[in-house]
Amino acid sequence: MSEPRTAGRPVRTLVALGDSTTVGMGDRTPGGGRRGFARLLADACGGPGRIRYANLAASGARVRDVHEVQLPGALRLRPDAVVLVVGMNDTLRSDFDPALLLLRLDAVVGELTRAGAVVVAARYHDHGRVFRLPAPLHRALRKRIEQVNAVLDEVLSRHGARCVDLDVLPGAYEPDAWSVDRLHPSELGHRLLARAMGERLVAAGLLVEPVPLRCAGGVRVTAWHHAAWLVFRGVPWLVRRGADLLPHAVAVVVREVLALRRERRLRERRLRGGGIAGAAPGGVPGRSGIERSGPDRAALGRAASDRAALDRVASDRAASGEAELGGAMPDRAVPGAGTSAAERAAADVARHPDAG
């Protein structure tokens, strides 16, 4: 068991902002309520009577909601620490705009840090590794998550805020860390997130006890819960979100195809206009150690074929008594001229360095 942390200043007010993950979705209690990482973290900061705790998050919230609705309430509470998980709902909407997200998140984190709060936010993982999606939807969602993470990186770095990167958080991709919907953490997942955020607060000089990872106090999830969610919640959710995300997924695929075509055209133009890279003097390909592409190999094959044809013409002309082919021919016998196949084979054996 971890030892209590005794260094640092106490957290008197903790405020939680964000979406359904911050609300506590995935960590149900027997009474029908939700707990979640923010409540677990508040307990580790001192618990009821020793800390003022407010969870202002709302299910379905986007960055705009945090900026316009949740931020004013948080500032009024003058918190020592603020935890924030938001941005996933933005990636699932057709009006997704990273530039606007940057402006709004910069205002949220900037105002909170200027008010004296230590801010800890979550950086997203690859949801496609947890929630199976069709390949085009997965690629589209992953690109948007990368854009949200880039916005978070810039904003948090600009204001000296702290970050929990879910993509590298130990245990984050384990199945037990996720609830039946595979979108929200399970009780264990919430505990992992709460402990990691507590560690960031400690690093900032605040007093926080380690959050226990042993599950206790939550509702036990059974196979029935998984099946019921898939039928009544999962499929309808995918249909609704797919309607927003699918056009973007199609656009992503089209852009990838066009980019590949442009790259292929540029390569063909370089081959036509710049010759063959790595060719040795005299048109013989050099041994550069570079594996040739299909078009490169075809071009080399054509060059070798043309050279062989010229050699045959030279041999024929020499055999018929012609003296020149683009210049004086050396005065020597031409192998293969006026001889039978057997004679040519015997001559080849005699010339071989290992013969006799």
ROMI-614658 format. One record per residue (C-alpha): residue in one letter; x, z, y. Coordinates in steps of 0.02 Angstrom, whole numbers. Example, Ala and Ser with C-alpha at 12.3 -4.5 7.8 and 13.67 -1.06 7.14 Angstrom:
@res A	px 615	pz 390	py -225
@res S	px 684	pz 357	py -53
end
This chain:
@res M	px 0	pz 0	py 0
@res S	px 62	pz -42	py 174
@res E	px 114	pz 98	py 289
@res P	px 13	pz 127	py 449
@res R	px 86	pz 52	py 606
@res T	px 130	pz 186	py 733
@res A	px 216	pz 84	py 869
@res G	px 127	pz -6	py 1011
@res R	px -13	pz 27	py 1134
@res P	px -189	pz 51	py 1067
@res V	px -322	pz -83	py 1075
@res R	px -466	pz -10	py 1176
@res T	px -573	pz -167	py 1186
@res L	px -576	pz -311	py 1063
@res V	px -682	pz -466	py 1094
@res A	px -716	pz -605	py 967
@res L	px -760	pz -782	py 1023
@res G	px -800	pz -942	py 932
@res D	px -917	pz -1016	py 803
@res S	px -993	pz -966	py 636
@res T	px -826	pz -917	py 560
@res T	px -805	pz -785	py 696
@res V	px -987	pz -733	py 670
@res G	px -937	pz -689	py 491
@res M	px -1016	pz -829	py 388
@res G	px -956	pz -814	py 208
@res D	px -935	pz -625	py 211
@res R	px -1111	pz -558	py 178
@res T	px -1150	pz -374	py 164
@res P	px -1280	pz -297	py 45
@res G	px -1400	pz -264	py 189
@res G	px -1411	pz -450	py 230
@res G	px -1291	pz -445	py 377
@res R	px -1119	pz -522	py 403
@res R	px -953	pz -439	py 431
@res G	px -809	pz -564	py 445
@res F	px -629	pz -557	py 503
@res A	px -668	pz -495	py 678
@res R	px -759	pz -339	py 615
@res L	px -620	pz -306	py 489
@res L	px -492	pz -323	py 628
@res A	px -590	pz -204	py 741
@res D	px -588	pz -74	py 601
@res A	px -399	pz -96	py 588
@res C	px -383	pz -67	py 775
@res G	px -468	pz 104	py 764
@res G	px -647	pz 79	py 710
@res P	px -810	pz 143	py 788
@res G	px -788	pz 277	py 919
@res R	px -607	pz 231	py 949
@res I	px -627	pz 51	py 1006
@res R	px -753	pz -52	py 1101
@res Y	px -792	pz -209	py 1001
@res A	px -899	pz -359	py 1048
@res N	px -928	pz -516	py 946
@res L	px -994	pz -649	py 1065
@res A	px -978	pz -794	py 942
@res A	px -1125	pz -902	py 892
@res S	px -1157	pz -1011	py 740
@res G	px -1134	pz -1194	py 784
@res A	px -1039	pz -1156	py 944
@res R	px -921	pz -1285	py 1015
@res V	px -779	pz -1270	py 1140
@res R	px -903	pz -1303	py 1281
@res D	px -1008	pz -1153	py 1226
@res V	px -857	pz -1039	py 1223
@res H	px -809	pz -1096	py 1397
@res E	px -979	pz -1092	py 1479
@res V	px -1071	pz -953	py 1385
@res Q	px -950	pz -837	py 1295
@res L	px -805	pz -829	py 1417
@res P	px -899	pz -747	py 1563
@res G	px -959	pz -606	py 1449
@res A	px -784	pz -580	py 1381
@res L	px -708	pz -567	py 1555
@res R	px -835	pz -436	py 1605
@res L	px -777	pz -326	py 1460
@res R	px -594	pz -334	py 1517
@res P	px -526	pz -342	py 1337
@res D	px -353	pz -294	py 1280
@res A	px -364	pz -423	py 1140
@res V	px -467	pz -579	py 1107
@res V	px -480	pz -675	py 943
@res L	px -541	pz -854	py 945
@res V	px -592	pz -981	py 812
@res V	px -672	pz -1138	py 882
@res G	px -657	pz -1327	py 876
@res M	px -718	pz -1373	py 703
@res N	px -895	pz -1410	py 760
@res D	px -824	pz -1526	py 894
@res T	px -736	pz -1633	py 762
@res L	px -904	pz -1667	py 678
@res R	px -990	pz -1740	py 831
@res S	px -996	pz -1918	py 894
@res D	px -950	pz -1865	py 1072
@res F	px -784	pz -1790	py 1018
@res D	px -663	pz -1795	py 1166
@res P	px -489	pz -1715	py 1148
@res A	px -454	pz -1729	py 1335
@res L	px -609	pz -1629	py 1378
@res L	px -569	pz -1502	py 1243
@res L	px -399	pz -1478	py 1322
@res L	px -474	pz -1443	py 1493
@res R	px -601	pz -1319	py 1426
@res L	px -484	pz -1226	py 1309
@res D	px -352	pz -1217	py 1445
@res A	px -480	pz -1134	py 1558
@res V	px -534	pz -1011	py 1422
@res V	px -362	pz -955	py 1367
@res G	px -292	pz -961	py 1544
@res E	px -425	pz -848	py 1618
@res L	px -415	pz -723	py 1475
@res T	px -225	pz -708	py 1481
@res R	px -227	pz -692	py 1671
@res A	px -352	pz -549	py 1648
@res G	px -224	pz -459	py 1540
@res A	px -290	pz -498	py 1365
@res V	px -182	pz -543	py 1216
@res V	px -263	pz -700	py 1144
@res V	px -247	pz -750	py 961
@res A	px -323	pz -915	py 904
@res A	px -332	pz -1004	py 736
@res R	px -253	pz -1173	py 705
@res Y	px -348	pz -1275	py 575
@res H	px -303	pz -1325	py 398
@res D	px -348	pz -1488	py 309
@res H	px -531	pz -1461	py 264
@res G	px -525	pz -1608	py 144
@res R	px -414	pz -1505	py 28
@res V	px -553	pz -1375	py 13
@res F	px -714	pz -1473	py 37
@res R	px -715	pz -1638	py -58
@res L	px -765	pz -1784	py 52
@res P	px -770	pz -1974	py 30
@res A	px -600	pz -2046	py 76
@res P	px -652	pz -2129	py 241
@res L	px -737	pz -1968	py 300
@res H	px -586	pz -1866	py 247
@res R	px -467	pz -1977	py 346
@res A	px -579	pz -1975	py 499
@res L	px -600	pz -1786	py 493
@res R	px -414	pz -1757	py 465
@res K	px -368	pz -1862	py 616
@res R	px -487	pz -1763	py 725
@res I	px -422	pz -1597	py 658
@res E	px -246	pz -1653	py 701
@res Q	px -305	pz -1690	py 879
@res V	px -387	pz -1519	py 895
@res N	px -228	pz -1436	py 830
@res A	px -124	pz -1532	py 957
@res V	px -239	pz -1468	py 1095
@res L	px -222	pz -1290	py 1030
@res D	px -33	pz -1306	py 1020
@res E	px -21	pz -1361	py 1201
@res V	px -142	pz -1231	py 1271
@res L	px -73	pz -1083	py 1174
@res S	px 106	pz -1128	py 1216
@res R	px 63	pz -1151	py 1400
@res H	px -12	pz -977	py 1415
@res G	px 97	pz -882	py 1291
@res A	px -49	pz -848	py 1174
@res R	px -31	pz -815	py 988
@res C	px -80	pz -925	py 842
@res V	px -126	pz -910	py 658
@res D	px -93	pz -1076	py 571
@res L	px -217	pz -1086	py 427
@res D	px -125	pz -1234	py 352
@res V	px 26	pz -1125	py 309
@res L	px -61	pz -957	py 290
@res P	px -20	pz -892	py 114
@res G	px -175	pz -901	py 4
@res A	px -274	pz -1008	py 126
@res Y	px -297	pz -1151	py 2
@res E	px -341	pz -1041	py -146
@res P	px -522	pz -1067	py -206
@res D	px -558	pz -880	py -195
@res A	px -522	pz -884	py -9
@res W	px -676	pz -991	py 24
@res S	px -862	pz -959	py 14
@res V	px -984	pz -1064	py -85
@res D	px -997	pz -1191	py 56
@res R	px -808	pz -1220	py 61
@res L	px -820	pz -1223	py 251
@res H	px -816	pz -1038	py 289
@res P	px -697	pz -906	py 221
@res S	px -754	pz -792	py 82
@res E	px -731	pz -604	py 99
@res L	px -552	pz -627	py 40
@res G	px -527	pz -770	py 162
@res H	px -591	pz -666	py 306
@res R	px -474	pz -526	py 255
@res L	px -326	pz -646	py 252
@res L	px -371	pz -708	py 426
@res A	px -399	pz -532	py 494
@res R	px -232	pz -472	py 427
@res A	px -139	pz -621	py 500
@res M	px -221	pz -597	py 671
@res G	px -180	pz -412	py 665
@res E	px 2	pz -456	py 635
@res R	px 1	pz -569	py 789
@res L	px -71	pz -427	py 894
@res V	px 64	pz -309	py 829
@res A	px 196	pz -437	py 876
@res A	px 123	pz -435	py 1052
@res G	px 145	pz -246	py 1063
@res L	px -27	pz -183	py 1012
@res L	px -65	pz -49	py 883
@res V	px -156	pz -119	py 731
@res E	px -163	pz -57	py 551
@res P	px -137	pz -185	py 411
@res V	px -304	pz -254	py 350
@res P	px -325	pz -220	py 162
@res L	px -339	pz -377	py 55
@res R	px -435	pz -290	py -84
@res C	px -617	pz -345	py -70
@res A	px -743	pz -205	py -43
@res G	px -912	pz -191	py 39
@res G	px -964	pz -374	py 24
@res V	px -1091	pz -462	py -84
@res R	px -1024	pz -525	py -251
@res V	px -1038	pz -715	py -261
@res T	px -1103	pz -787	py -426
@res A	px -1119	pz -962	py -501
@res W	px -1302	pz -961	py -445
@res H	px -1248	pz -943	py -264
@res H	px -1137	pz -1097	py -282
@res A	px -1273	pz -1203	py -362
@res A	px -1407	pz -1148	py -238
@res W	px -1297	pz -1186	py -89
@res L	px -1253	pz -1359	py -154
@res V	px -1437	pz -1407	py -178
@res F	px -1518	pz -1326	py -27
@res R	px -1378	pz -1325	py 102
@res G	px -1228	pz -1430	py 51
@res V	px -1306	pz -1602	py 25
@res P	px -1418	pz -1592	py 180
@res W	px -1268	pz -1537	py 283
@res L	px -1163	pz -1683	py 223
@res V	px -1304	pz -1805	py 264
@res R	px -1324	pz -1734	py 440
@res R	px -1139	pz -1725	py 480
@res G	px -1104	pz -1893	py 398
@res A	px -1224	pz -1976	py 521
@res D	px -1113	pz -1917	py 663
@res L	px -943	pz -1938	py 580
@res L	px -971	pz -2099	py 480
@res P	px -961	pz -2219	py 629
@res H	px -795	pz -2140	py 676
@res A	px -736	pz -2154	py 495
@res V	px -778	pz -2341	py 495
@res A	px -684	pz -2363	py 658
@res V	px -531	pz -2274	py 585
@res V	px -529	pz -2391	py 434
@res V	px -549	pz -2546	py 544
@res R	px -406	pz -2491	py 657
@res E	px -293	pz -2464	py 505
@res V	px -332	pz -2638	py 437
@res L	px -299	pz -2721	py 606
@res A	px -135	pz -2625	py 626
@res L	px -76	pz -2685	py 454
@res R	px -119	pz -2865	py 498
@res R	px -24	pz -2855	py 663
@res E	px 127	pz -2784	py 574
@res R	px 122	pz -2923	py 444
@res R	px 112	pz -3059	py 580
@res L	px 259	pz -2984	py 674
@res R	px 363	pz -2980	py 515
@res E	px 323	pz -3163	py 477
@res R	px 369	pz -3214	py 656
@res R	px 535	pz -3123	py 641
@res L	px 572	pz -3213	py 478
@res R	px 533	pz -3383	py 555
@res G	px 624	pz -3355	py 719
@res G	px 771	pz -3242	py 679
@res G	px 835	pz -3303	py 511
@res I	px 867	pz -3193	py 362
@res A	px 941	pz -3023	py 400
@res G	px 1093	pz -2980	py 295
@res A	px 1141	pz -3161	py 252
@res A	px 1326	pz -3193	py 222
@res P	px 1421	pz -3343	py 292
@res G	px 1372	pz -3506	py 210
@res G	px 1192	pz -3454	py 185
@res V	px 1224	pz -3338	py 37
@res P	px 1125	pz -3176	py 54
@res G	px 1236	pz -3026	py 86
@res R	px 1229	pz -2870	py -22
@res S	px 1165	pz -2754	py 113
@res G	px 1083	pz -2633	py -10
@res I	px 914	pz -2663	py 72
@res E	px 771	pz -2704	py -44
@res R	px 693	pz -2869	py 9
@res S	px 507	pz -2882	py 42
@res G	px 401	pz -3018	py -38
@res P	px 417	pz -3141	py 108
@res D	px 606	pz -3107	py 118
@res R	px 630	pz -3143	py -67
@res A	px 529	pz -3304	py -52
@res A	px 636	pz -3362	py 95
@res L	px 797	pz -3324	py 0
@res G	px 731	pz -3419	py -151
@res R	px 693	pz -3572	py -46
@res A	px 866	pz -3567	py 32
@res A	px 949	pz -3556	py -140
@res S	px 843	pz -3701	py -203
@res D	px 891	pz -3810	py -53
@res R	px 1075	pz -3771	py -79
@res A	px 1063	pz -3817	py -265
@res A	px 980	pz -3983	py -218
@res L	px 1124	pz -4023	py -98
@res D	px 1250	pz -3984	py -234
@res R	px 1162	pz -4103	py -353
@res V	px 1164	pz -4242	py -222
@res A	px 1349	pz -4213	py -193
@res S	px 1383	pz -4221	py -380
@res D	px 1283	pz -4381	py -401
@res R	px 1369	pz -4466	py -255
@res A	px 1540	pz -4416	py -320
@res A	px 1498	pz -4485	py -491
@res S	px 1445	pz -4652	py -417
@res G	px 1606	pz -4671	py -317
@res E	px 1546	pz -4616	py -146
@res A	px 1683	pz -4527	py -50
@res E	px 1588	pz -4426	py 80
@res L	px 1443	pz -4306	py 101
@res G	px 1449	pz -4247	py 280
@res G	px 1641	pz -4253	py 276
@res A	px 1787	pz -4299	py 161
@res M	px 1770	pz -4243	py -20
@res P	px 1925	pz -4169	py -101
@res D	px 2012	pz -4286	py -224
@res R	px 1964	pz -4198	py -388
@res A	px 1868	pz -4229	py -547
@res V	px 1684	pz -4188	py -544
@res P	px 1628	pz -4086	py -696
@res G	px 1483	pz -4164	py -786
@res A	px 1511	pz -4343	py -724
@res G	px 1505	pz -4472	py -865
@res T	px 1523	pz -4345	py -1007
@res S	px 1410	pz -4296	py -1150
@res A	px 1331	pz -4124	py -1168
@res A	px 1452	pz -4079	py -1308
@res E	px 1603	pz -4130	py -1204
@res R	px 1541	pz -4031	py -1055
@res A	px 1516	pz -3876	py -1165
@res A	px 1693	pz -3893	py -1235
@res A	px 1764	pz -3909	py -1060
@res D	px 1669	pz -3753	py -1006
@res V	px 1743	pz -3654	py -1151
@res A	px 1918	pz -3713	py -1109
@res R	px 1898	pz -3660	py -928
@res H	px 1830	pz -3486	py -971
@res P	px 1958	pz -3350	py -932
@res D	px 1934	pz -3271	py -1104
@res A	px 1959	pz -3436	py -1199
@res G	px 2102	pz -3451	py -1328
end
